[in-house]
Amino acid sequence: MDIGFTHAPGMIVAFLIAISFLVFFHELGHYLVARWSGIRILAFSLGFGPELIGRTDKHGTRWKVCAIPLGGYVRFYGDEDAASRPDFEGLDALPAEERAKTFNGARLWKRAATVAAGPIANFILAIAIFAVIFMVYGRPVSDPVVSDVQPGSPAAEAGIQPGDIMVALDGQKVSNFSQVVRYVSVRPEVPIVVTVERGDEALKLNITPSRYEDEDQFGNRMEIGRIGVVANQETANFRVERYGPLEAVGQGALQSWHIVVSTYDYIVNVFAGRMKADQIGGPVRVANMAGQMASLGFVAFANFAAILSVSVGLFNLLPVPMLDGGHLLFYAIEAVRGRPLSARIQEFAFRVGLAMVLALMIFATWNDTIGRMG
């Protein structure tokens, strides 16, 4: 029997490769900036739970791989646990020279830089992956020219005609058809002003994308917005563009930014009630998608890894205690107040943050399993 990446063993392998790669770079960002800042590091861990293998380097850092491969952490001197909760009693007992080597004894800007370095590393990794893909394999693009308009569609009702060139959406310039699809897809039933060129005229047309349930080749379903325009080779000039190193990095950064914006738009639409929250997934869905993308080849899997890296960076920047964004929020408050929040407030915030993260994980797992059966 053929065991591919879309079967359970293959999905697990693909998932472990992707998540370990992304977690390593995330934690490496924390580690490198902490070392540069003079902060002592006790452990660098891939995974949680019991240690499987490990070694201690000459700086006293324990590098290890643990049994539960769903994340990782860097533990600093003076931390109470892997979530970088300060050991307040232990810190107070340390002499000034030793306290300066702890994470929480470091200057504010060093702590903020160390925490921010993790998500930044994920964004840099995504940009690098996209850049390599664009340099080596190129990127399929097409001009934003309307080849056909589906009868009865929002575009037809708004007066869009074959041959129209879409040049802007809500005032934002577009240069290829993919940008149109990306912008429209996250705005079902949200009015959009589409600027088109028709001959020598520039027309602004109001269009409200319809809600459409799409399904990919693997049977994954999602609701997206559509306006009913079609592009073909004859008029839209389908092609593959390759870039030099500098331009590829710029395009990689732009692609990463598009993912950030699309994610933000999706979240806004969920809270506005315009889209379902069923696209919020956890480890089960990530493993499933990793296997599916790996079955399509290296480029698809690498592209998925880059998108996932941006998602990891964004998730960690959420202003929730326990996550990097929560720590940065504490430091912003400390900068304004001139002193950190009390130990009691921080401890309470960490408990709330833990509850929020657990609730999100439960919701995501429900979406991955029971929710997708509906």
Secondary structure per residue as TSV (DSSP state, phi and psi in degrees):
chain	resnum	aa	ss	phi	psi
A	1	M	-	360.0	137.6
A	2	D	-	-76.7	123.4
A	3	I	-	-109.5	101.0
A	4	G	-	-99.3	-174.9
A	5	F	T	-70.0	-15.8
A	6	T	T	-84.9	-4.8
A	7	H	S	-92.3	163.4
A	8	A	H	-53.5	-50.9
A	9	P	H	-60.1	-43.4
A	10	G	H	-65.1	-39.6
A	11	M	H	-62.3	-41.2
A	12	I	H	-64.4	-43.8
A	13	V	H	-62.1	-47.5
A	14	A	H	-61.6	-41.7
A	15	F	H	-62.3	-46.7
A	16	L	H	-63.4	-38.9
A	17	I	H	-63.2	-48.7
A	18	A	H	-65.3	-51.3
A	19	I	H	-69.1	-37.2
A	20	S	H	-65.9	-40.4
A	21	F	H	-61.2	-46.8
A	22	L	H	-70.6	-41.7
A	23	V	H	-64.7	-41.2
A	24	F	H	-57.8	-47.1
A	25	F	H	-66.6	-38.6
A	26	H	H	-59.7	-51.5
A	27	E	H	-70.4	-30.0
A	28	L	H	-63.6	-35.2
A	29	G	H	-59.5	-47.9
A	30	H	H	-57.7	-47.5
A	31	Y	H	-61.7	-49.0
A	32	L	H	-64.3	-42.8
A	33	V	H	-70.7	-36.2
A	34	A	H	-63.3	-44.8
A	35	R	H	-60.8	-44.1
A	36	W	H	-62.6	-30.8
A	37	S	T	-86.2	-2.0
A	38	G	T	82.0	18.7
A	39	I	-	-90.4	131.7
A	40	R	-	-77.1	136.1
A	41	I	E	-114.2	124.2
A	42	L	E	-85.9	-37.9
A	43	A	E	-151.9	144.9
A	44	F	E	-124.3	111.7
A	45	S	E	-122.2	133.1
A	46	L	E	-98.3	112.4
A	47	G	E	95.2	172.6
A	48	F	E	-123.4	171.2
A	49	G	E	86.5	-157.4
A	50	P	E	-60.7	140.0
A	51	E	E	-72.7	133.6
A	52	L	E	-95.2	-51.5
A	53	I	E	-140.3	156.6
A	54	G	E	-176.7	166.0
A	55	R	E	-152.2	155.3
A	56	T	E	-108.4	126.4
A	57	D	-	-85.1	-179.3
A	58	K	T	-68.7	-15.6
A	59	H	T	-90.0	-1.8
A	60	G	S	88.9	9.3
A	61	T	-	-87.5	129.6
A	62	R	E	-90.6	111.9
A	63	W	E	-93.4	124.4
A	64	K	E	-149.2	158.0
A	65	V	E	-116.8	127.2
A	66	C	E	-110.4	172.1
A	67	A	E	-73.1	-27.3
A	68	I	E	-105.9	101.6
A	69	P	E	-85.5	54.8
A	70	L	E	-118.5	34.5
A	71	G	E	149.3	-154.3
A	72	G	E	179.8	179.0
A	73	Y	E	-163.0	158.7
A	74	V	E	-115.5	123.3
A	75	R	E	-103.6	127.0
A	76	F	E	-98.4	158.6
A	77	Y	T	-61.0	127.1
A	78	G	T	98.1	-4.9
A	79	D	B	-82.8	145.9
A	80	E	S	-81.5	-31.8
A	81	D	S	-152.8	-173.6
A	82	A	T	-69.0	-16.0
A	83	A	T	-86.6	8.6
A	84	S	-	63.5	32.4
A	85	R	-	-73.5	130.1
A	86	P	B	-65.7	140.6
A	87	D	-	-88.9	85.2
A	88	F	H	-59.5	-43.2
A	89	E	H	-65.9	-43.1
A	90	G	H	-65.8	-37.8
A	91	L	H	-64.2	-41.6
A	92	D	H	-64.9	-27.0
A	93	A	H	-84.1	-12.3
A	94	L	S	-79.9	143.8
A	95	P	-	-67.1	160.0
A	96	A	H	-57.0	-39.5
A	97	E	H	-64.0	-40.5
A	98	E	H	-74.7	-38.5
A	99	R	H	-60.4	-33.8
A	100	A	T	-64.8	-20.2
A	101	K	T	-88.0	-7.9
A	102	T	S	-83.4	160.9
A	103	F	T	-64.4	-48.1
A	104	N	T	-78.5	-8.7
A	105	G	T	-91.9	-6.9
A	106	A	S	-75.5	161.3
A	107	R	-	-63.9	155.5
A	108	L	H	-56.6	-45.0
A	109	W	H	-66.0	-31.0
A	110	K	H	-70.4	-40.0
A	111	R	H	-64.4	-44.9
A	112	A	H	-63.7	-42.6
A	113	A	H	-64.3	-40.6
A	114	T	H	-63.8	-43.3
A	115	V	H	-69.1	-44.6
A	116	A	H	-66.8	-23.0
A	117	A	H	-64.1	-28.2
A	118	G	H	-64.3	-59.8
A	119	P	H	-59.4	-37.5
A	120	I	H	-61.4	-39.7
A	121	A	H	-60.7	-38.0
A	122	N	H	-65.2	-40.9
A	123	F	H	-66.4	-41.5
A	124	I	H	-62.6	-41.6
A	125	L	H	-61.8	-44.5
A	126	A	H	-60.9	-45.2
A	127	I	H	-59.8	-42.6
A	128	A	H	-64.2	-42.5
A	129	I	H	-63.9	-47.5
A	130	F	H	-60.2	-40.9
A	131	A	H	-62.3	-43.4
A	132	V	H	-64.0	-43.8
A	133	I	H	-59.7	-45.6
A	134	F	H	-67.6	-32.1
A	135	M	H	-76.0	-45.9
A	136	V	H	-85.6	-45.5
A	137	Y	T	-105.2	-19.6
A	138	G	-	81.9	177.9
A	139	R	E	-133.4	127.5
A	140	P	E	-71.3	129.5
A	141	V	E	-137.2	164.2
A	142	S	-	-152.2	154.0
A	143	D	-	-72.0	149.2
A	144	P	-	-79.5	54.8
A	145	V	B	-103.5	131.8
A	146	V	-	-79.3	114.7
A	147	S	-	-85.5	-37.0
A	148	D	E	-152.9	156.8
A	149	V	E	-124.3	126.1
A	150	Q	-	-71.7	132.1
A	151	P	T	-59.0	137.8
A	152	G	T	76.2	2.5
A	153	S	S	-80.1	164.4
A	154	P	H	-56.0	-36.6
A	155	A	H	-65.8	-40.6
A	156	A	H	-64.6	-42.6
A	157	E	H	-65.9	-30.4
A	158	A	H	-81.8	-12.4
A	159	G	T	99.0	12.8
A	160	I	-	-68.5	141.5
A	161	Q	-	-126.2	153.1
A	162	P	T	-55.6	137.2
A	163	G	T	98.4	-16.3
A	164	D	-	-64.4	142.1
A	165	I	E	-107.5	118.6
A	166	M	E	-81.5	120.2
A	167	V	E	-113.4	-16.2
A	168	A	E	-159.2	148.8
A	169	L	E	-126.6	117.3
A	170	D	T	52.5	38.4
A	171	G	T	84.2	-5.9
A	172	Q	E	-93.9	124.1
A	173	K	E	-65.7	143.5
A	174	V	-	-126.6	144.8
A	175	S	-	-121.8	-8.3
A	176	N	S	-147.1	164.5
A	177	F	H	-67.5	-30.0
A	178	S	H	-61.7	-35.6
A	179	Q	H	-64.7	-36.7
A	180	V	H	-64.1	-48.7
A	181	V	H	-60.0	-45.1
A	182	R	H	-63.0	-42.1
A	183	Y	H	-69.0	-43.8
A	184	V	H	-71.8	-37.2
A	185	S	H	-61.7	-29.4
A	186	V	T	-96.3	14.5
A	187	R	-	-130.8	51.6
A	188	P	T	-64.4	131.8
A	189	E	T	62.5	23.9
A	190	V	-	-112.6	119.0
A	191	P	-	-57.9	137.9
A	192	I	E	-129.2	140.1
A	193	V	E	-96.4	113.2
A	194	V	E	-102.9	121.9
A	195	T	E	-96.1	124.1
A	196	V	E	-124.1	150.0
A	197	E	E	-101.8	126.8
A	198	R	E	-129.6	97.7
A	199	G	T	68.2	-123.5
A	200	D	T	-94.5	2.2
A	201	E	E	-97.1	149.1
A	202	A	E	-116.3	116.1
A	203	L	E	-113.7	140.5
A	204	K	E	-109.2	118.5
A	205	L	E	-118.3	135.0
A	206	N	E	-88.9	121.9
A	207	I	E	-131.7	136.1
A	208	T	-	-112.3	108.8
A	209	P	-	-58.4	141.0
A	210	S	E	-82.7	157.5
A	211	R	E	-86.2	130.3
A	212	Y	E	-138.1	134.1
A	213	E	E	-91.6	114.4
A	214	D	E	-101.1	155.9
A	215	E	E	-139.4	129.1
A	216	D	-	-86.9	-176.5
A	217	Q	T	-66.4	-16.1
A	218	F	T	-97.8	1.9
A	219	G	-	88.4	6.3
A	220	N	-	-73.2	129.1
A	221	R	E	-108.9	145.3
A	222	M	E	-157.4	150.7
A	223	E	E	-89.8	132.8
A	224	I	E	-136.8	166.9
A	225	G	E	-94.8	142.2
A	226	R	E	-139.2	146.7
A	227	I	-	-111.7	-10.5
A	228	G	-	89.5	32.3
A	229	V	E	-108.6	150.0
A	230	V	E	-126.6	140.3
A	231	A	-	-116.1	142.3
A	232	N	-	-133.8	171.7
A	233	Q	H	-60.6	-35.3
A	234	E	H	-62.2	-41.2
A	235	T	H	-108.6	-28.1
A	236	A	H	-94.9	-6.6
A	237	N	-	56.7	63.2
A	238	F	-	-62.8	133.7
A	239	R	E	-159.5	169.1
A	240	V	E	-113.7	122.9
A	241	E	E	-106.0	132.3
A	242	R	-	-111.7	150.4
A	243	Y	-	-124.4	153.6
A	244	G	-	-72.7	170.4
A	245	P	H	-53.8	-50.4
A	246	L	H	-67.2	-43.5
A	247	E	H	-67.4	-34.7
A	248	A	H	-64.6	-39.7
A	249	V	H	-64.0	-42.9
A	250	G	H	-61.9	-42.9
A	251	Q	H	-68.2	-34.2
A	252	G	H	-64.8	-41.2
A	253	A	H	-64.5	-40.3
A	254	L	H	-66.2	-40.9
A	255	Q	H	-63.5	-41.2
A	256	S	H	-63.6	-39.9
A	257	W	H	-64.7	-39.3
A	258	H	H	-60.1	-37.9
A	259	I	H	-65.9	-41.4
A	260	V	H	-60.5	-47.7
A	261	V	H	-64.7	-44.0
A	262	S	H	-62.4	-39.9
A	263	T	H	-63.6	-44.4
A	264	Y	H	-61.8	-44.8
A	265	D	H	-61.1	-40.6
A	266	Y	H	-63.3	-45.5
A	267	I	H	-62.7	-42.7
A	268	V	H	-60.3	-43.6
A	269	N	H	-66.8	-33.6
A	270	V	H	-63.6	-48.4
A	271	F	H	-68.7	-26.3
A	272	A	T	-82.6	-5.7
A	273	G	T	81.0	11.8
A	274	R	S	-89.2	-19.5
A	275	M	S	-136.7	152.6
A	276	K	-	-76.3	156.8
A	277	A	S	-90.7	16.6
A	278	D	T	-76.1	-4.6
A	279	Q	T	-89.4	-3.6
A	280	I	-	-80.7	111.1
A	281	G	-	-120.2	164.1
A	282	G	-	-116.6	-156.1
A	283	P	H	-57.6	-36.1
A	284	V	H	-63.1	-46.1
A	285	R	H	-69.1	-40.1
A	286	V	H	-61.2	-42.7
A	287	A	H	-62.8	-43.2
A	288	N	H	-62.1	-46.3
A	289	M	H	-68.6	-36.0
A	290	A	H	-59.7	-44.5
A	291	G	H	-63.9	-42.1
A	292	Q	H	-62.9	-45.5
A	293	M	H	-68.0	-38.1
A	294	A	H	-63.1	-33.5
A	295	S	H	-68.6	-18.8
A	296	L	H	-89.3	-10.0
A	297	G	-	120.4	175.5
A	298	F	H	-62.4	-44.8
A	299	V	H	-62.9	-45.2
A	300	A	H	-62.7	-41.4
A	301	F	H	-67.9	-42.1
A	302	A	H	-64.2	-41.0
A	303	N	H	-61.9	-41.6
A	304	F	H	-62.6	-42.7
A	305	A	H	-61.5	-38.8
A	306	A	H	-65.6	-44.1
A	307	I	H	-62.4	-42.3
A	308	L	H	-64.8	-36.1
A	309	S	H	-63.6	-42.6
A	310	V	H	-61.6	-41.6
A	311	S	H	-63.3	-41.1
A	312	V	H	-62.6	-43.6
A	313	G	H	-61.9	-44.6
A	314	L	H	-64.4	-44.5
A	315	F	H	-59.1	-43.0
A	316	N	H	-70.8	-16.3
A	317	L	T	-89.0	-1.5
A	318	L	S	-59.2	136.9
A	319	P	S	-76.0	57.6
A	320	V	-	-116.8	125.1
A	321	P	T	-52.3	143.2
A	322	M	T	94.6	-30.8
A	323	L	S	-93.9	164.9
A	324	D	H	-58.7	-38.8
A	325	G	H	-63.3	-34.1
A	326	G	H	-66.0	-41.8
A	327	H	H	-62.5	-43.9
A	328	L	H	-63.4	-33.6
A	329	L	H	-64.3	-43.4
A	330	F	H	-58.4	-41.9
A	331	Y	H	-69.8	-33.9
A	332	A	H	-64.3	-42.3
A	333	I	H	-63.8	-41.4
A	334	E	H	-62.3	-39.6
A	335	A	H	-64.1	-38.0
A	336	V	H	-73.4	-43.9
A	337	R	H	-77.6	-25.6
A	338	G	S	86.8	1.0
A	339	R	S	-157.8	154.6
A	340	P	-	-72.0	162.4
A	341	L	-	-64.7	155.9
A	342	S	-	-65.2	158.1
A	343	A	H	-59.4	-37.4
A	344	R	H	-65.3	-44.1
A	345	I	H	-66.0	-42.4
A	346	Q	H	-64.1	-40.7
A	347	E	H	-63.6	-42.0
A	348	F	H	-64.3	-42.0
A	349	A	H	-63.4	-39.5
A	350	F	H	-63.9	-38.6
A	351	R	H	-65.2	-42.7
A	352	V	H	-63.3	-43.6
A	353	G	H	-61.0	-41.2
A	354	L	H	-61.3	-43.4
A	355	A	H	-62.4	-40.2
A	356	M	H	-66.2	-43.8
A	357	V	H	-64.7	-42.9
A	358	L	H	-63.3	-41.0
A	359	A	H	-62.8	-41.6
A	360	L	H	-64.6	-40.1
A	361	M	H	-64.8	-40.7
A	362	I	H	-64.3	-44.1
A	363	F	H	-63.0	-44.0
A	364	A	H	-64.2	-40.9
A	365	T	H	-66.1	-37.7
A	366	W	H	-62.2	-43.1
A	367	N	H	-60.2	-40.5
A	368	D	H	-67.1	-30.1
A	369	T	T	-114.5	-82.8
A	370	I	T	-64.4	-41.9
A	371	G	G	-61.3	-32.9
A	372	R	G	-82.7	-4.6
A	373	M	G	-84.8	-16.1
A	374	G	-	-75.4	360.0
